[in-house]
């Protein structure tokens, strides 16, 4: 992640996620939805592939991502969609840690 984040001067975590190709794309016009939302595939596939297993581990070990993963599954999203969201959240966390130069602090508490 450090190589990706230092390769360019990103101004936000959304830019990094978009660079990697983790931004969702919707095909709709008005109320008509042509297909289900998917990842953009605009970025390097190797980066997305490298984030898959860390995101799977984070869904059980990282409290913030675990809460998000369970919430998405409860809302009827597929497991793959929830893992993609975890990948994006990991990118946001990494960007925040690098930008602030402070250790990661857990935001949510699991009951």
Backbone as JSON Lines, residues from 0, in Angstrom:
{"i":0,"aa":"X","n":[0.82,-1.19,0.0],"ca":[0.0,0.0,0.0],"c":[0.86,1.25,0.0]}
{"i":1,"aa":"X","n":[1.98,1.18,0.66],"ca":[2.85,2.35,0.72],"c":[3.36,2.73,-0.68]}
{"i":2,"aa":"X","n":[3.65,1.74,-1.49],"ca":[4.12,2.01,-2.85],"c":[3.02,2.71,-3.66]}
{"i":3,"aa":"X","n":[1.8,2.23,-3.52],"ca":[0.68,2.84,-4.25],"c":[0.45,4.27,-3.77]}
{"i":4,"aa":"X","n":[0.42,4.45,-2.46],"ca":[0.1,5.76,-1.91],"c":[1.19,6.79,-2.16]}
{"i":5,"aa":"X","n":[2.44,6.35,-2.25],"ca":[3.54,7.27,-2.49],"c":[3.84,7.46,-3.99]}
{"i":6,"aa":"X","n":[3.2,6.66,-4.86],"ca":[3.49,6.74,-6.29],"c":[2.99,8.03,-6.92]}
{"i":7,"aa":"X","n":[1.94,8.61,-6.38],"ca":[1.36,9.86,-6.89],"c":[0.96,10.73,-5.72]}
{"i":8,"aa":"X","n":[0.63,11.96,-6.0],"ca":[0.18,12.84,-4.92],"c":[-1.34,12.85,-4.9]}
{"i":9,"aa":"X","n":[-1.9,11.98,-4.09],"ca":[-3.35,11.89,-3.93],"c":[-3.81,12.92,-2.92]}
{"i":10,"aa":"X","n":[-4.98,13.51,-3.18],"ca":[-5.5,14.5,-2.25],"c":[-6.61,13.94,-1.36]}
{"i":11,"aa":"X","n":[-7.11,12.75,-1.67],"ca":[-8.15,12.16,-0.84],"c":[-8.12,10.64,-0.96]}
{"i":12,"aa":"X","n":[-8.77,9.98,-0.01],"ca":[-8.85,8.53,-0.04],"c":[-9.72,8.06,-1.2]}
{"i":13,"aa":"X","n":[-10.7,8.86,-1.6],"ca":[-11.54,8.51,-2.74],"c":[-10.72,8.43,-4.02]}
{"i":14,"aa":"X","n":[-9.74,9.32,-4.16],"ca":[-8.86,9.29,-5.33],"c":[-8.05,8.0,-5.37]}
{"i":15,"aa":"X","n":[-7.57,7.57,-4.22],"ca":[-6.77,6.34,-4.16],"c":[-7.65,5.15,-4.53]}
{"i":16,"aa":"X","n":[-8.86,5.09,-3.98],"ca":[-9.77,3.99,-4.29],"c":[-10.12,3.98,-5.77]}
{"i":17,"aa":"X","n":[-10.3,5.14,-6.35],"ca":[-10.6,5.24,-7.77],"c":[-9.39,4.82,-8.61]}
{"i":18,"aa":"X","n":[-8.19,5.18,-8.18],"ca":[-6.96,4.81,-8.88],"c":[-6.8,3.29,-8.92]}
{"i":19,"aa":"X","n":[-7.13,2.64,-7.81],"ca":[-7.01,1.19,-7.73],"c":[-8.15,0.51,-8.48]}
{"i":20,"aa":"X","n":[-9.28,1.18,-8.61],"ca":[-10.43,0.61,-9.3],"c":[-11.46,0.04,-8.35]}
{"i":21,"aa":"X","n":[-11.59,0.64,-7.18],"ca":[-12.54,0.15,-6.18],"c":[-13.76,1.05,-6.06]}
{"i":22,"aa":"X","n":[-14.01,1.88,-7.05],"ca":[-15.2,2.72,-6.99],"c":[-16.36,2.03,-7.71]}
{"i":23,"aa":"X","n":[-17.55,2.06,-7.13],"ca":[-18.7,1.39,-7.75],"c":[-19.22,2.16,-8.97]}
{"i":24,"aa":"X","n":[-19.67,1.43,-9.96],"ca":[-20.23,1.99,-11.18],"c":[-21.66,1.5,-11.31]}
{"i":25,"aa":"X","n":[-22.58,2.42,-11.56],"ca":[-23.98,2.06,-11.76],"c":[-24.38,2.41,-13.18]}
{"i":26,"aa":"X","n":[-25.19,1.57,-13.78],"ca":[-25.74,1.85,-15.1],"c":[-27.23,2.08,-14.91]}
{"i":27,"aa":"X","n":[-27.63,3.35,-14.82],"ca":[-29.05,3.64,-14.68],"c":[-29.38,4.95,-15.35]}
{"i":28,"aa":"X","n":[-30.64,5.07,-15.7],"ca":[-31.15,6.28,-16.3],"c":[-32.5,6.56,-15.65]}
{"i":29,"aa":"X","n":[-32.56,7.6,-14.85],"ca":[-33.79,7.88,-14.12],"c":[-34.06,6.78,-13.11]}
{"i":30,"aa":"X","n":[-35.21,6.15,-13.22],"ca":[-35.57,5.06,-12.3],"c":[-35.19,3.69,-12.86]}
{"i":31,"aa":"X","n":[-34.74,3.62,-14.12],"ca":[-34.4,2.36,-14.75],"c":[-32.97,1.97,-14.41]}
{"i":32,"aa":"X","n":[-32.81,0.76,-13.92],"ca":[-31.48,0.24,-13.61],"c":[-31.16,-0.83,-14.64]}
{"i":33,"aa":"X","n":[-30.11,-0.61,-15.42],"ca":[-29.78,-1.52,-16.51],"c":[-29.07,-2.78,-16.05]}
{"i":34,"aa":"X","n":[-28.22,-2.66,-15.03],"ca":[-27.58,-3.83,-14.45],"c":[-27.16,-3.5,-13.03]}
{"i":35,"aa":"X","n":[-26.78,-4.53,-12.29],"ca":[-26.37,-4.33,-10.9],"c":[-25.09,-3.52,-10.83]}
{"i":36,"aa":"X","n":[-24.9,-2.74,-9.76],"ca":[-23.64,-2.0,-9.61],"c":[-22.46,-2.96,-9.52]}
{"i":37,"aa":"X","n":[-21.32,-2.52,-10.01],"ca":[-20.11,-3.34,-10.01],"c":[-18.9,-2.44,-9.79]}
{"i":38,"aa":"X","n":[-17.73,-3.04,-9.64],"ca":[-16.5,-2.26,-9.53],"c":[-16.11,-1.73,-10.9]}
{"i":39,"aa":"X","n":[-15.41,-0.63,-10.92],"ca":[-15.13,0.04,-12.19],"c":[-14.12,-0.69,-13.05]}
{"i":40,"aa":"X","n":[-13.17,-1.4,-12.49],"ca":[-12.11,-2.1,-13.22],"c":[-11.19,-1.12,-13.95]}
{"i":41,"aa":"X","n":[-11.21,0.14,-13.56],"ca":[-10.38,1.14,-14.24],"c":[-8.93,1.05,-13.79]}
{"i":42,"aa":"X","n":[-8.68,0.61,-12.59],"ca":[-7.32,0.57,-12.06],"c":[-6.61,-0.73,-12.39]}
{"i":43,"aa":"X","n":[-5.48,-0.89,-11.77],"ca":[-4.65,-2.07,-11.97],"c":[-5.28,-3.27,-11.25]}
{"i":44,"aa":"X","n":[-5.5,-4.34,-11.97],"ca":[-6.1,-5.54,-11.4],"c":[-5.22,-6.21,-10.36]}
{"i":45,"aa":"X","n":[-3.91,-6.05,-10.49],"ca":[-2.99,-6.64,-9.52],"c":[-3.19,-6.02,-8.14]}
{"i":46,"aa":"X","n":[-3.45,-4.73,-8.08],"ca":[-3.69,-4.07,-6.79],"c":[-4.97,-4.59,-6.14]}
{"i":47,"aa":"X","n":[-6.03,-4.73,-6.94],"ca":[-7.29,-5.26,-6.4],"c":[-7.09,-6.7,-5.93]}
{"i":48,"aa":"X","n":[-6.38,-7.48,-6.7],"ca":[-6.11,-8.87,-6.35],"c":[-5.32,-8.96,-5.05]}
{"i":49,"aa":"X","n":[-4.37,-8.05,-4.87],"ca":[-3.55,-8.04,-3.66],"c":[-4.33,-7.63,-2.42]}
{"i":50,"aa":"X","n":[-5.43,-6.91,-2.59],"ca":[-6.24,-6.47,-1.45],"c":[-7.32,-7.46,-1.05]}
{"i":51,"aa":"X","n":[-7.56,-8.48,-1.86],"ca":[-8.69,-9.38,-1.61],"c":[-8.52,-10.15,-0.3]}
{"i":52,"aa":"X","n":[-7.4,-10.86,-0.11],"ca":[-7.24,-11.66,1.1],"c":[-7.07,-10.8,2.36]}
{"i":53,"aa":"X","n":[-6.36,-9.68,2.3],"ca":[-6.35,-8.81,3.49],"c":[-7.75,-8.34,3.87]}
{"i":54,"aa":"X","n":[-8.6,-8.1,2.88],"ca":[-9.97,-7.67,3.18],"c":[-10.77,-8.81,3.81]}
{"i":55,"aa":"X","n":[-10.54,-10.03,3.35],"ca":[-11.24,-11.17,3.95],"c":[-10.84,-11.34,5.41]}
{"i":56,"aa":"X","n":[-9.56,-11.2,5.72],"ca":[-9.1,-11.3,7.11],"c":[-9.65,-10.14,7.93]}
{"i":57,"aa":"X","n":[-9.7,-8.96,7.34],"ca":[-10.18,-7.78,8.07],"c":[-11.65,-7.9,8.44]}
{"i":58,"aa":"X","n":[-12.44,-8.67,7.66],"ca":[-13.86,-8.83,8.0],"c":[-14.06,-9.61,9.29]}
{"i":59,"aa":"X","n":[-13.02,-10.32,9.74],"ca":[-13.15,-11.03,11.01],"c":[-12.27,-10.45,12.11]}
{"i":60,"aa":"X","n":[-11.23,-9.7,11.76],"ca":[-10.29,-9.21,12.77],"c":[-10.39,-7.7,13.06]}
{"i":61,"aa":"X","n":[-10.71,-6.89,12.07],"ca":[-10.8,-5.44,12.27],"c":[-12.24,-5.08,12.68]}
{"i":62,"aa":"X","n":[-12.42,-4.49,13.86],"ca":[-13.78,-4.2,14.34],"c":[-14.59,-3.28,13.42]}
{"i":63,"aa":"X","n":[-13.95,-2.25,12.85],"ca":[-14.68,-1.32,11.97],"c":[-15.16,-2.02,10.71]}
{"i":64,"aa":"X","n":[-14.3,-2.79,10.1],"ca":[-14.67,-3.49,8.87],"c":[-15.64,-4.62,9.16]}
{"i":65,"aa":"X","n":[-15.51,-5.24,10.32],"ca":[-16.43,-6.32,10.71],"c":[-17.86,-5.79,10.84]}
{"i":66,"aa":"X","n":[-18.01,-4.61,11.45],"ca":[-19.33,-4.0,11.6],"c":[-19.92,-3.68,10.23]}
{"i":67,"aa":"X","n":[-19.1,-3.1,9.36],"ca":[-19.56,-2.76,8.01],"c":[-19.96,-4.02,7.24]}
{"i":68,"aa":"X","n":[-19.15,-5.06,7.32],"ca":[-19.41,-6.31,6.62],"c":[-20.74,-6.93,7.07]}
{"i":69,"aa":"X","n":[-20.95,-7.0,8.39],"ca":[-22.19,-7.57,8.91],"c":[-23.4,-6.72,8.52]}
{"i":70,"aa":"X","n":[-23.24,-5.39,8.54],"ca":[-24.34,-4.5,8.16],"c":[-24.73,-4.71,6.7]}
{"i":71,"aa":"X","n":[-23.75,-4.82,5.82],"ca":[-24.04,-5.02,4.4],"c":[-24.72,-6.37,4.16]}
{"i":72,"aa":"X","n":[-24.26,-7.42,4.84],"ca":[-24.9,-8.73,4.69],"c":[-26.33,-8.7,5.21]}
{"i":73,"aa":"X","n":[-26.56,-7.98,6.31],"ca":[-27.92,-7.88,6.86],"c":[-28.84,-7.09,5.93]}
{"i":74,"aa":"X","n":[-28.27,-6.18,5.13],"ca":[-29.07,-5.41,4.18],"c":[-29.3,-6.14,2.87]}
{"i":75,"aa":"X","n":[-28.85,-7.38,2.78],"ca":[-29.12,-8.18,1.6],"c":[-28.06,-8.14,0.51]}
{"i":76,"aa":"X","n":[-26.91,-7.54,0.79],"ca":[-25.84,-7.51,-0.19],"c":[-25.16,-8.88,-0.25]}
{"i":77,"aa":"X","n":[-24.54,-9.19,-1.37],"ca":[-23.84,-10.46,-1.5],"c":[-22.53,-10.39,-0.72]}
{"i":78,"aa":"X","n":[-21.96,-11.56,-0.43],"ca":[-20.7,-11.61,0.3],"c":[-19.59,-10.95,-0.5]}
{"i":79,"aa":"X","n":[-19.59,-11.14,-1.81],"ca":[-18.56,-10.54,-2.64],"c":[-18.66,-9.02,-2.63]}
{"i":80,"aa":"X","n":[-19.85,-8.51,-2.66],"ca":[-20.06,-7.06,-2.59],"c":[-19.55,-6.52,-1.26]}
{"i":81,"aa":"X","n":[-19.8,-7.24,-0.18],"ca":[-19.35,-6.81,1.14],"c":[-17.83,-6.86,1.25]}
{"i":82,"aa":"X","n":[-17.2,-7.84,0.62],"ca":[-15.74,-7.91,0.64],"c":[-15.14,-6.78,-0.18]}
{"i":83,"aa":"X","n":[-15.76,-6.43,-1.29],"ca":[-15.29,-5.29,-2.08],"c":[-15.37,-4.0,-1.27]}
{"i":84,"aa":"X","n":[-16.43,-3.86,-0.5],"ca":[-16.56,-2.68,0.37],"c":[-15.47,-2.69,1.44]}
{"i":85,"aa":"X","n":[-15.12,-3.89,1.93],"ca":[-14.04,-4.0,2.91],"c":[-12.7,-3.63,2.27]}
{"i":86,"aa":"X","n":[-12.5,-3.98,1.01],"ca":[-11.28,-3.6,0.31],"c":[-11.17,-2.08,0.23]}
{"i":87,"aa":"X","n":[-12.27,-1.45,-0.11],"ca":[-12.29,0.01,-0.21],"c":[-12.03,0.65,1.16]}
{"i":88,"aa":"X","n":[-12.63,0.09,2.2],"ca":[-12.44,0.62,3.55],"c":[-10.98,0.49,3.98]}
{"i":89,"aa":"X","n":[-10.33,-0.62,3.62],"ca":[-8.92,-0.8,3.93],"c":[-8.06,0.28,3.27]}
{"i":90,"aa":"X","n":[-8.39,0.6,2.04],"ca":[-7.66,1.66,1.33],"c":[-7.85,2.99,2.05]}
{"i":91,"aa":"X","n":[-9.06,3.27,2.48],"ca":[-9.34,4.52,3.2],"c":[-8.57,4.56,4.52]}
{"i":92,"aa":"X","n":[-8.51,3.44,5.22],"ca":[-7.78,3.39,6.49],"c":[-6.29,3.61,6.26]}
{"i":93,"aa":"X","n":[-5.73,2.94,5.25],"ca":[-4.3,3.1,4.95],"c":[-3.97,4.53,4.57]}
{"i":94,"aa":"X","n":[-4.83,5.14,3.78],"ca":[-4.6,6.53,3.39],"c":[-4.64,7.44,4.62]}
{"i":95,"aa":"X","n":[-5.6,7.22,5.49],"ca":[-5.73,8.05,6.69],"c":[-4.54,7.92,7.62]}
{"i":96,"aa":"X","n":[-4.03,6.71,7.78],"ca":[-2.87,6.5,8.65],"c":[-1.64,7.18,8.05]}
{"i":97,"aa":"X","n":[-1.45,7.05,6.76],"ca":[-0.29,7.67,6.12],"c":[-0.4,9.19,6.13]}
{"i":98,"aa":"X","n":[-1.59,9.71,5.9],"ca":[-1.8,11.16,5.84],"c":[-1.63,11.81,7.21]}
{"i":99,"aa":"X","n":[-2.19,11.19,8.25],"ca":[-2.14,11.78,9.58],"c":[-0.87,11.45,10.35]}
{"i":100,"aa":"X","n":[-0.13,10.42,9.9],"ca":[1.09,9.97,10.57],"c":[0.83,9.57,12.03]}
{"i":101,"aa":"X","n":[-0.37,9.02,12.28],"ca":[-0.73,8.54,13.61],"c":[-1.22,7.11,13.49]}
{"i":102,"aa":"X","n":[-1.09,6.31,14.56],"ca":[-1.56,4.92,14.51],"c":[-3.08,4.85,14.31]}
{"i":103,"aa":"X","n":[-3.52,3.75,13.76],"ca":[-4.94,3.53,13.51],"c":[-5.68,3.38,14.83]}
{"i":104,"aa":"X","n":[-6.82,4.05,14.94],"ca":[-7.67,3.95,16.13],"c":[-9.01,3.38,15.71]}
{"i":105,"aa":"X","n":[-9.49,2.39,16.42],"ca":[-10.78,1.76,16.12],"c":[-11.89,2.76,16.39]}
{"i":106,"aa":"X","n":[-12.82,2.88,15.45],"ca":[-13.91,3.84,15.56],"c":[-15.15,3.25,16.21]}
{"i":107,"aa":"X","n":[-15.44,1.99,15.91],"ca":[-16.68,1.39,16.4],"c":[-16.37,0.31,17.45]}
{"i":108,"aa":"X","n":[-17.35,0.04,18.29],"ca":[-17.23,-0.97,19.32],"c":[-18.23,-2.07,19.01]}
{"i":109,"aa":"X","n":[-17.74,-3.31,18.98],"ca":[-18.62,-4.46,18.7],"c":[-19.2,-4.94,20.02]}
{"i":110,"aa":"X","n":[-20.48,-5.2,20.0],"ca":[-21.17,-5.66,21.22],"c":[-21.0,-7.12,21.43]}
